[in-house]
Amino acid sequence: MAVSLQVIYPISDDTHFDYDYYTTTHMALVGQHMGDHIQSTLVTKGLAGGPDTPPAFYVVATMVFADQAAMGEAMGKAGPVMADIPNFTNSRPHTLVGDVIA
């Protein structure tokens, strides 16, 4: 069964996020180090949390893997990706791992 990993960067008053660095440099690192194991990637920039409500998140990045083993292989190579996070944000990312059901 396909498995997804979502990395979610919350917004707060004392955080920042460099979208240009994230999309050009960080996502290239994801591809370089983890890409052989990823089936697809989707990155969504937060625009709103509802009508007249600012977004609660800078970005939600979703990576889909063929199965848990493929995700495990990718995570074993994610050291440089994780080390790069302070280069574009001081927001502490949340993660969600789940079965792809639809």
Secondary structure, 3 states (H helix, E strand, C coil): CCEEEEEEEECCCCCCECHHHHHHHHHHHHHHHHHHHEEEEEEEECCCCECCECCCEEEEEEEEECCHHHHHHHHHCCHHHHHHHHHCECCCCEEEEEECCC
